[in-house]
């Protein structure tokens, strides 16, 4: 019971810290690194709230890197769209011809 209470207190502290940082950084608009600070604070809060996601994200990133390395070793990558980039006019002509005829 004490462990659960302690974890909730830690999460409340992280939440309060994130809100305080957001207020302080947004009150000082001339800071050039404001986005970086807020991103770091948000990441810290998210990692405290969901600690298991850190490992999951590392595993997913590593799997994606390994896949890309394997594909690049086969040669240059070729990007092919799944659908045509421009609408096809052949179908429209066929429909008009069948209506007129």
Secondary structure, DSSP 8 states (H G I E B T S, - for coil): -HHHHHHHHHHHHHHHHHHHHHHHHHH-TT-TTHHHHHHHHHHHHHHHH-THHHHHHHHHHHHHHHHHHHHHHTS------SS-SS--SHHHHHHHHHHH-
